[in-house]
Structure formats: C-alpha cells, structure tokens
Amino acid sequence: MSGLENRLQDIWEKTLSLPASYAISSPQLYRSTSIDQKYDLAGWVTLYRFPRSMLYSMIHIEDMQYLNTALGYQIHQVDEWSLGLETLMSSRLLPETHTDTWFSSSPWVPVRQHMLYAFSINWKGPLFLAAGDTAISWTEWEGLGWYYKGAFSFGPPGFRFSGGAESIQGNFRDSGGTAEDNNSRGKLELSMKNRNLGSVILNMETMYANNDTGHPTYLEEIAGSLSVSKGRLFPSWWLIPNKLNLETGYKVNEATPYFGAIHLTFTEGGSKAGFEQTGSLSLRSGSPCLQPGAASLQTRYSLSVQGYIQMNRMTLQAETGWKKEYNESIYGNARIKVSYTQENLRISGSLDVPVYNNNSCKAAISVVWQR
C-alpha cells in the first residue's frame, strides 16, 4: 500500500518521509504464500474531473475485521506546481489481550473497536515543497491518540535544503492497529547534486521520547550521515572512491550507545570487463571516544571484491567476501557465476565455496527456454 495508509503504519520503524517522496494512495498486488491463510483485498478508482485534476478513491479490506478507505484530490500543472489532498478512515476490531498469570499487572481487555481518521496535504512547486499529515485515533478501553507531521524542501533539485518533524501523543494506534510510543523526531537534510562534480548529501536526525506521563522529554537517539559520490569529471582512479559514506550516532539505554561507520565503493571498467570493490568498517562503544582503550569497543567490518568478463554470449563473474560481525570471528567465502545467453535459451550457474571459518557450500543451475 502507498499513500497515507502506508505512512501511518509502523511509523518509528521508517525514516521520516520528505515532501518529494509523497505518493497518492494506491494498492499493489503481491503474490505470496500465506501461512495463516489470511486474505487481502484492495480496489482503486480514478475519475479525471478536469484536464489537470483527478479524484480518486481506494478501499482496503483485510480479514473482514479491517476496513480502510481513502479519498483524495490531485491538481497538477505541468512543470509548475501540484496540490494533493487526501483523507483516510480506518476501522478495525482488535483481539482480546491475554495475561500469562492471574496476578499480571496488565489487565485482560476484551475485543475492542479501533478507529482512525487522518488528513494529508502536499504542495510541490519548482523551488518549494511542503507536506503535512495529521491523524486522530480512538480505541475502546484506551481512549484518544494524536499524530502530527510536517515537512518541507526548499531550493532547486541541484541544491536543496529539507527538513521535517513529527510527534505522537496519547494512546495512538497506527493504521495497522499497532500501539505507537509517545515519541517526537526531527530531520534536516542538505543535498547538492551535479552530474559532472558529483553529489553531497548531509543528513541529521534526532528522536525524543516521553513514554511516562509526568516525566520530562529526553533525547533518545541522534544520528548523522555524510554521503559523497564522484562525478564524471573525476578520473577513474582506484585511490578515489566512487562512493563514500560516513555515519555517526548515539542511542540512549544501550550497552554501547556510541556508533560510527565508514563505507567505501570503488568501481573500474566498462561493459566488457571490470571490477567493483566495497568495504565498510563499523565501530560501537560505551564511551564517546572511539579508541582501542575505550570501554566496550566493538568492531564490525566487511570487504567484497567482484570482477566480471563478458565474451560474446558468455559472462563470467568472480567474487570474494570477507566479513566480521560484532563479537564474532571473521569468515570468508568465494562465488563464481557463469551465464550463457542465445536467443531463446539462457543457462546460468553459480558456486559458493567456503574460504575461512565457513562450512557452507552451495551450487545452483538454471535453464530457461522461451519460444
């Protein structure tokens, strides 16, 4: 599901969406095997009212205990601006809660009704973008909860400053019926992109929590990142990475709350032959000084080298990877892939061979023939 329903589900597990990523409500059907024999039904209707506007409606039904309806209106002026309005109504029956023991502090709650009402607006122009979501939920036996969100982007696509903030208060449940914590977070992002020079993206996010009534709000998490990509004017020299990404952060109530990481990617070659090398190093520590003598310093690193050669109808790929997780030993493996293509026939195979501290070996072959 895309649109307002998707943005209001699992809120804190997703990044804060900026106006450029806003999409209208629409369903997409996926084929998969359902373990618990559930079904999912969605429908979408669009009416083009005027040459540059449309009215759309969506209905989403799940297990006969969940009904979600969305109604939106979109106005679009080519290369100028667009305006989108969307409303959402959700109804769900929540199952009863169970306690492990009769003296549990959490009381038993019977089957109860959950309602959600939401409204969204977004404006997209050549130099300024703005978006906002607001929602109110009511759950029997629990009461009301509120959600607020606002975001903006300013500047041309090549040099854009963006930001946003969102907050949850009260007993709020999302569009999936899951109870969300009373948190607030903000995000700032500076993006500079040029085809010849490359791109630089600077991002910072903060999370504030206030889960206990009567207690002050505190900083729960802060994270920042810097991403640099090389443009086409710079030479393809192996000492200059094509992509560089730096990350740092802090998360409260963790044994090792301080975090830092660096990721590098090197590429060389063309359509006939070439290689790609990626490497990363991550550190986390219980002390703000990421030094070998710091308390609870843990490291994680990985290195992968991949090369390819294409000869007429055949492609050969070879790859080796070395990886070490936190508090674990290093292990490595190698992979060889061969593929052959001729008109209606395609044959491909792969072989994974253990190299170090790895006992798994995998082989696969695939033959596809089409008339």
NORGITA-V894563 format. One record per residue. RES is the residue in one small letter. SS is DSSP state (H for helix, E for strand, L for the rest). OMEGA is omega as a letter, one per 40 degrees, with the letter a starting at -180 (999 if undefined). D_FIRST is the distance of its C-alpha to the first C-alpha in whole Angstrom. Layout:
res: {RES	RES}
ss: {SS	SS}
omega: {OMEGA	OMEGA}
d_first: {D_FIRST	D_FIRST}
This chain:
res: {m	s	g	l	e	n	r	l	q	d	i	w	e	k	t	l	s	l	p	a	s	y	a	i	s	s	p	q	l	y	r	s	t	s	i	d	q	k	y	d	l	a	g	w	v	t	l	y	r	f	p	r	s	m	l	y	s	m	i	h	i	e	d	m	q	y	l	n	t	a	l	g	y	q	i	h	q	v	d	e	w	s	l	g	l	e	t	l	m	s	s	r	l	l	p	e	t	h	t	d	t	w	f	s	s	s	p	w	v	p	v	r	q	h	m	l	y	a	f	s	i	n	w	k	g	p	l	f	l	a	a	g	d	t	a	i	s	w	t	e	w	e	g	l	g	w	y	y	k	g	a	f	s	f	g	p	p	g	f	r	f	s	g	g	a	e	s	i	q	g	n	f	r	d	s	g	g	t	a	e	d	n	n	s	r	g	k	l	e	l	s	m	k	n	r	n	l	g	s	v	i	l	n	m	e	t	m	y	a	n	n	d	t	g	h	p	t	y	l	e	e	i	a	g	s	l	s	v	s	k	g	r	l	f	p	s	w	w	l	i	p	n	k	l	n	l	e	t	g	y	k	v	n	e	a	t	p	y	f	g	a	i	h	l	t	f	t	e	g	g	s	k	a	g	f	e	q	t	g	s	l	s	l	r	s	g	s	p	c	l	q	p	g	a	a	s	l	q	t	r	y	s	l	s	v	q	g	y	i	q	m	n	r	m	t	l	q	a	e	t	g	w	k	k	e	y	n	e	s	i	y	g	n	a	r	i	k	v	s	y	t	q	e	n	l	r	i	s	g	s	l	d	v	p	v	y	n	n	n	s	c	k	a	a	i	s	v	v	w	q	r}
ss: {L	E	L	H	H	H	H	L	L	L	H	H	H	L	L	L	L	L	H	H	H	L	L	L	L	E	L	L	L	L	L	L	L	L	L	L	L	L	L	E	E	E	E	E	E	E	E	E	E	E	L	L	E	E	E	E	E	E	E	E	E	E	L	L	L	E	E	E	E	E	E	E	E	E	E	E	E	L	L	L	E	E	E	E	E	E	E	E	E	E	E	E	E	E	L	L	L	L	L	L	L	L	L	L	L	L	L	L	L	L	L	E	E	E	E	E	E	E	E	E	E	E	E	E	E	L	L	E	E	E	E	E	E	E	E	E	E	E	E	L	L	L	E	E	E	E	E	E	E	E	E	E	E	E	L	L	L	L	E	E	E	E	E	E	E	E	E	E	E	E	L	L	E	L	L	L	L	L	E	L	L	L	E	E	E	E	E	E	E	E	E	E	E	E	L	L	L	E	E	E	E	E	E	E	E	E	E	E	E	L	L	L	L	L	L	L	L	E	E	E	E	E	E	E	E	E	E	E	E	E	L	L	L	L	L	L	L	L	L	L	L	L	E	E	E	E	E	E	E	E	E	L	L	L	L	L	L	E	E	E	E	E	E	E	E	E	E	E	E	L	L	L	E	E	E	E	E	E	E	E	E	E	E	E	E	L	L	L	L	L	L	L	L	L	L	L	L	E	E	E	E	E	E	E	E	E	E	E	E	E	E	L	L	E	E	E	E	E	E	E	E	E	E	E	L	L	L	L	L	L	E	E	E	E	E	E	E	E	E	E	E	E	L	L	E	E	E	E	E	E	E	E	E	E	E	E	L	L	L	L	L	E	E	E	E	E	E	E	E	L	L}
omega: {i	i	a	i	a	a	a	i	a	a	a	i	i	i	i	a	i	a	a	a	i	i	i	a	i	i	i	a	i	i	i	i	a	a	a	i	i	i	a	a	a	i	a	a	i	i	i	a	a	a	a	i	i	i	a	i	a	i	a	a	a	i	i	i	a	i	i	i	i	i	a	i	a	i	a	i	a	i	i	a	i	a	i	i	a	i	a	i	a	i	a	i	i	a	i	i	a	i	a	a	a	a	i	a	i	a	i	a	a	i	a	a	i	a	i	i	a	i	a	i	i	i	i	i	a	a	a	i	i	a	i	i	i	a	i	i	i	i	i	a	a	i	a	i	a	i	i	i	i	a	a	i	a	i	i	a	a	i	a	i	a	i	i	i	i	a	i	i	i	a	a	i	a	a	i	i	a	i	a	i	i	a	i	i	i	a	i	a	i	a	i	a	i	a	a	a	a	a	i	i	i	a	i	i	i	i	i	a	i	a	a	i	i	i	a	i	a	i	a	a	i	a	i	a	i	a	a	i	a	i	a	i	a	a	i	i	a	i	i	a	i	i	i	a	i	a	i	a	i	i	a	i	i	i	i	a	a	a	i	a	i	a	a	i	i	i	i	i	a	a	a	a	i	i	i	a	i	i	i	i	a	i	i	a	i	i	i	i	a	a	a	a	a	a	i	i	i	a	i	a	a	i	a	i	a	i	a	i	i	a	a	a	a	i	i	i	i	a	i	a	i	a	i	i	i	i	i	i	i	i	a	i	i	a	i	i	i	i	a	a	i	i	a	a	i	i	i	i	i	i	i	a	i	i	a	i	a	a	a	i	a	i	a	i	a	i	a	i	a	i	999}
d_first: {0	4	7	9	7	6	9	11	10	13	14	17	16	14	17	17	15	18	18	18	14	13	10	10	7	6	5	6	9	10	14	15	18	17	20	20	20	16	14	11	11	9	11	11	15	16	20	22	24	26	27	24	22	19	18	15	13	10	11	9	12	12	16	18	18	14	14	11	12	11	14	15	18	18	22	22	26	26	27	28	25	22	21	17	17	14	15	13	15	14	16	17	20	21	23	27	28	30	33	35	38	40	41	37	37	33	34	32	30	29	26	25	22	20	19	17	17	16	17	16	18	18	21	22	25	28	29	27	23	22	19	19	17	18	18	20	20	22	23	26	29	27	27	25	23	22	20	21	19	21	21	23	24	28	30	30	27	30	31	28	28	25	24	23	23	21	22	22	25	26	24	21	18	14	11	12	15	17	20	20	23	25	24	24	24	25	24	26	26	29	28	31	30	33	33	37	37	34	31	31	28	29	27	28	26	27	26	28	28	30	29	33	34	37	37	36	33	33	32	30	29	29	28	29	29	31	29	32	32	35	35	37	40	41	43	41	43	42	43	41	37	34	32	33	31	32	30	32	31	32	31	33	34	34	37	36	34	35	33	34	33	34	32	34	33	36	36	39	39	38	37	40	40	39	38	35	36	33	35	33	35	34	36	36	38	40	42	41	43	42	45	46	48	45	44	42	41	39	38	35	35	35	36	35	37	36	38	38	40	40	43	42	40	40	38	39	37	38	36	38	36	37	35	36	34	35	38	38	40	40	39	39	38	38	36	38	36	37	36	38	36	39	37	36	36	34	36	34	35	35	37	36	40	40	42	43	42	39	40	37	38	36	36	34	35	33	34	32	34	33	35}
